[in-house]
Amino acid sequence: MTRISVVITLFNKEQYIKNCLDSVLNQTHPDFEIIIIDDGSSDGSIECVGEYDDVRITLYRQKNRGVSVARNVGIKKCNSNYIALLDADDEWLPNHLENLLHLVQTHPDASFWVSGYRKSIVTAKLSEKPIQKICLETYLDYRLDNTSIAWTSAVLLNKGIFNKTNGFMPGVSHGEDQALWLEMCLHGFIGKSFLETAIYNIYDNSLSSKLVTCEEEDACILTIKKILDEDKGISDQIKSKLMEFSNRYTLAHIVDALSLQQPSIAKRFLNLSHDTKIYRNKRRLLFMLWLVSLVTPYLVARIIIAKSGRK
């Protein structure tokens, strides 16, 4: 039987960690270890984990260093080449690991494997899509079409391929997971199942997020820039799609900055953005909104918030 290492990153999730652990312990595939990296919790999270008497669970504690460091530490401690990631406030359906192992059997040479997932507020649906082999260009096509392919709590990493990357980028506030998926795609492809076996729990519907103030805080933008600078033998077509993907992140930060009445930060990302084919019209609209925000930032913020449905 194939052994899987499950890495759970934990930081002040006292209310959710039990449901998370129970969802792992109830898996139909029983051969796994659970490595929990507590990243300096100050609530009762540690005590909740201590209530479990199961030799498969190992808890490590560290000072708060961020989720990227916690994930990298956990992966290094794994005893299997197959590593399933899970955030402490998310859950798996009982057949999650079984579904991922089916992917491994179908595409054993993939860089990583991804199960389907749903948000907790969304009703489950049966997948009519077959298992797919997704290369870098196809992954970019999905993302540029606003289709999410990989989410951290639904992936199974090939540790050998992971070790060829820079891991989750520490010291940034945005895009660490997307940056890693791009890096791993450079070494192969994704084995993707659309069967929903993971649940992304949403407890805050405000859509608020930390404001990114410069490109150094976005791992995806930095990784794409590095890939393009190093010119790893990828085609001009893929380079163009990588530029579009980077532009998508850049424009999203402009929207966030304008919604928080920060025109100077919006201007910084406008200077970083490009007049690309897909996002040309959006960039021009944001430029116009930025000009208006220099006079009435509150009005522009209200327009963006109303259009996005943010509270």
N, C-alpha and C positions, 0 to 999 in steps of 0.2 A: 504494500500500500504506500502511496506517495505521501510523504510528510510535507506539511506546509507550515511556515512560520507566519504568525499573525502579529503585526506591529501596531500597537495602539498608542497614540500620543494623547497624553492627559494633562489638562491644565484647568483647574477649577470647574470640573464637570460633575459635581456631587449629585446633581439631580438626574443625570443621564447615564452615568457609567455602568450602573447595574443592568439597565436594559441593553446597553451595548455588549457587555460581557455575556449576558444570558443568550443573546442572539448568536454569539460565537459558540458557546458551549452546547447549544441546541443544533449544531450543524449535523447533517446526515453523514458527512465525511468526518470521522472521528480522529484521524491522525494529524494532530497539529500541536504546536506550542504557541503560547500567547506571551509576547514580550511587551510589557507596559512601560513606557518611558514617561514618568511624571516630571513635568517641566516646571517644578517649583510651585505646586498648588498650595493655596493657603486656606482652602475650605475643607470639607470633610471627605474629599475624593479618596485620599489614602485609606481612611478608615473603611470606606465602602468596599474597596478592593480587598482589604484585610478580612472581610467577612467570608471570602471564598476560600475553601479548602480543596484546592485542585492542583496537583503536581505539575500540570501543564502551564500554570500561570507563574510568571516571574516578573517581579516589579523592580524597576530601577528608578532611583530618584536623582535629580540633578537641579542645580540652580536654574532659574528661568533664563533660557538662551534662545527661545523662539522655536516655532514648530518645525522649521527646516532642520535645525540642529538636532532636535529630538528625533525626527524621522531618520536622519542619517545615523545617529547613534544606535537606534533600535535595529536598523538594517545590518549594521556591523556585528551585532550580537546574535543574529539569526544563525540557526544550525541547518537550515535548508536552503536550497537554491531557488525555492519558490516562496515569494514573500508577498503576503496579502496585507494591504494597508487598511486601517480603519480609524476614523476619528472618534473620540470618546462620546460624542453626542449623536452618532449615527448608528444604524443597525443593518443586519443582514437577514434575509429570509433563510430558512433552514437549508435550502439547496444551493446556497451561494458558492461555497467551496467546491461542491460537486460539479456545478456548472463551469467553474473556472478550470477544473481539472479536465473536463470534457474538451475545453478549448485547447489545453496543453496537448492532449492526445491528437486533436485535429491538426494543430499547427505547432509541433514541438520546437521548431526553430525560431519562433517569434521572439522579439525583444521584450514584449510584455503582452499580457492578455487582459481584456476588459469585459466585464459583465454589463448588462443593461442595468439601469437604475431609475428610480423615480423620486420625486420630491414627496414629502409626507402629505402635502396638501393635494396631491394629484392622485386620481384613481388609477389603479393598476390596469394595464392592458396587455393582452397577449401579443407577442411579437410575431409578425408575419415575415420578418426579414431573416434570411439564412445567415449562418456564421460567415463573417467576411475577413479577408486578409487585406489590411489597410496599410499601404505604404505612405511615405511622407507626403507625396503630392496629393493622394486621396484624402489623407487626414486634413491637409490644408483646405481642400475643396469643401469638406464637411464644415470646417470651422468658418470659412468665409460665407457659407450658406446658413450660418447661425445654428448649425446642428452640433450639439455637444457629443463628443465621442468618448472621452476618458475623464473620469472623476476619481479623486484620490481613494475614496473608500470603496471603489468598485474595481480596482486594478490588482493584478497579480504580477509582480516583477520577476524577471529573470535576473537573479543576482549577478551572474557572470556578465551580463550586458550592463547592468546598473554600475558595476565596478569600473566600467570603461568610461563612464560619464563623470561629471563633476558633482553628481548628487543633487539634492535639493539645495538651492542657493541660499546661504544664510545672510542675515543682515538686510534683507529686502522685505517690503511689505505687500508685494503683489506679484502674481504670476509665477510663483515658484513651481507649481505643478505643471503648468503649460510649458514652461521652459524645459523641464525634465522630459516630458513626452516628446518634444522636438528633438532633444539630444538622443533619446533612445531610438527614435525613428531613423536617425542617421546611421544607426548600426543594424537596421533590419526593418521589421514591420510589426503591426499590431494584430493580434488575433482578437476579433471583436464578436461578442454575442449580444444581441439586442433583447434577450430574455431578462426581464427586470428581477434581479435577485438582491439588490441593495437598496436601502432607503436613506435618502438625504433628508434628515429632519430639519425643518425650518421653524425656529421658535420666535423669530423677529421678522415681521413683515414690513419693516420701515425701509428696507433696502439701503440703509445707511452703511457707509464704508469709510475706511481711513483714506484721507486725501493723499494722493501721491503727488509730491511736489517737484520731482525731477526724474529723469530717465534712470538714474542710479538706483531708484527704489522699485523698479519694475524688472523682474528677472527675465520675463519673456522678451521685452524689448532689448535687453542687454545680450541675451543669448542669440537672438536673430542677428543683431549687429555683429557679434563674434563669428557666427556661421558665414555671413556674407563677407566679412573682412578676411577670413581664412580661406575662402573659396575652396571648399572641400570637394570640388569636382561635380557639383550639382548643376543641373541644366539651367539655362536662362529662364525657362518657364517656371521652374520651382523658385528661383531667386525672385522673380516677379511676385509670386504668390506669398513668399515670405515677407516681402516688402509690404504687401497688402495687409497681411496678418499683423505686422508690427504697427502699421498705420491704424488698424482697428483699435489697438490698445491705446495708442497715442490720442486718438480722437475721443475715446471713452474718458480719458483723464481730463480732457478739455471740458467735457460735459460736467464732470464732477466738480471741477474748479469753478465753473460758471454757476452751478447750482449752490455752491457755498460762498458765492460772491468774492471770488479770488481771481480777478481778471489778470493780475500779473502772472500767476501760475498758468492760467489758460494761455496767455501769450507765449510763455516758455514752451508749451507743448505744440502750439501752432507753428512755432519756428522749427520744431522737430518733425512735424508732419510733412507728408508729401501729397502732391496733386495726382494721386493714383487713379486708375481707371474705375475701380469699384466705389471708392469713397470720395470721388471728386466733388460731387454735389453736397455731400454732408460736410466736407471740409469748408466749402464756400459758405454754407449756411452758418456754421460755427464761427467763421471769421466775421460775418455780419453781426451775429449775436455778441461776439466779443467787442466789436466797435460800439454797439449800443450799451454794453455793460460798463464801458468807460464813463458813461453819463448816468445811467440808471441800473446799477448792478442788481438792485433788489427786484426790479421788474423782470429782468432776464432770468434771475433765479426762480421767480414764481412761475414763469412760463415753462421752464425746464422741469420743475417739480410737478407741475400740473400735468404735463404731457407724459411723464414717466410713471405717474401714480405714486410717487414717493410721498411720505408723510412729513 
